Amino acid sequence: MVYMTHKELEQHILSFPNSWLDFPFGEGISVYKVGHKETGGGKLFAIIDDNSKPLRVSLKCDPLLSEKLREIYETVLPGYHLNKKHWNTIICTGQVPDDELKSLVSISYNLVSGE
């Protein structure tokens, strides 16, 4: 099964307005933020463990949707090192279809950016 690569997922994440890549936790953990990069601010809306195989991405999510997704997909887990009520970590094995993964990125972005 072919599923989204790190590069493809990153391109999608960075396609949102005012989104940018940061490494506040050091190399190997890509943190995607929305906000003003120049001021060093911004709120994170996606985190990718660069060394994970399969790829793992953490996204903010509505608590009710988070629970539903965890019931449907065994590859959707409570957020790793994050608030387990508001964040999911998705293991990108193809179980969550790419279009749904993109939709979850949009939800995370909108929750964080206030859109």
C-alpha positions in Angstrom: 0.0 0.0 0.0 1.3 3.4 -0.9 0.7 6.2 1.6 1.8 9.7 2.3 5.6 10.2 2.8 7.1 12.6 5.3 7.9 15.0 2.5 4.3 14.9 1.1 2.8 15.4 4.6 5.2 18.2 5.3 4.3 20.0 2.0 0.6 19.7 2.9 1.2 21.0 6.5 3.2 24.0 5.2 0.6 24.8 2.6 -1.5 26.5 5.3 -1.3 30.3 5.7 1.4 31.5 8.2 2.6 27.9 8.9 6.3 27.3 9.4 8.7 24.6 10.6 10.6 24.8 13.9 12.8 22.5 16.0 12.2 23.6 19.6 12.8 20.0 20.8 16.0 19.6 18.8 16.8 17.8 15.6 14.6 14.9 14.7 11.3 16.4 15.9 9.7 18.6 13.3 7.3 21.1 14.9 4.8 22.9 12.6 3.5 26.2 13.9 1.0 28.8 12.8 1.7 32.5 13.6 4.5 35.0 13.3 7.9 33.3 12.8 9.7 36.7 13.1 8.6 37.1 16.7 9.5 33.6 17.7 5.9 33.0 18.5 3.4 30.7 16.9 1.3 27.9 18.2 2.1 24.3 17.2 -0.5 22.3 15.3 1.5 19.3 14.1 4.5 17.4 15.2 6.4 14.7 13.2 8.9 12.4 14.6 11.4 12.5 11.8 13.0 9.2 12.6 9.8 7.1 13.1 9.2 4.2 10.7 6.3 4.1 10.0 5.9 7.9 10.2 4.2 9.3 13.3 2.4 12.7 13.3 0.7 14.3 16.3 -2.3 16.6 15.6 -4.7 18.6 17.8 -8.2 17.4 17.6 -11.7 17.9 19.0 -12.0 15.6 22.1 -15.1 13.9 20.9 -13.6 13.3 17.4 -10.4 12.1 19.0 -12.3 9.3 20.9 -14.2 8.3 17.8 -11.0 8.1 15.7 -9.3 6.0 18.4 -12.3 3.6 18.3 -12.2 3.3 14.5 -8.4 3.1 13.9 -5.9 1.1 15.9 -3.2 3.4 14.5 -4.7 6.6 16.1 -3.4 6.8 19.7 -3.6 9.4 22.5 -1.1 12.2 21.8 2.5 11.1 22.7 3.8 13.5 25.4 0.8 15.7 24.8 -2.6 16.4 26.3 -4.3 13.1 25.6 -7.8 14.7 25.5 -6.9 17.2 22.8 -4.1 15.5 20.8 -3.8 12.3 18.7 -0.7 10.6 17.4 -1.3 8.9 14.1 0.9 6.1 12.9 0.9 6.5 9.2 0.6 2.9 8.0 -2.2 3.7 5.5 -5.0 2.6 7.8 -6.1 6.2 8.1 -6.6 7.2 4.4 -4.5 10.1 3.1 -7.5 12.3 2.5 -8.7 11.8 6.0 -5.2 12.5 7.3 -5.2 15.7 5.3 -8.6 16.6 6.8 -7.2 16.0 10.3 -4.3 18.4 9.6 -6.9 21.0 8.6 -8.8 20.4 11.8 -5.7 20.8 13.8 -4.7 24.0 12.0 -8.1 25.5 12.4 -8.3 24.7 16.1 -4.9 26.3 16.8 -5.2 29.2 14.5 -8.7 30.1 15.5 -10.0 30.0 11.9 
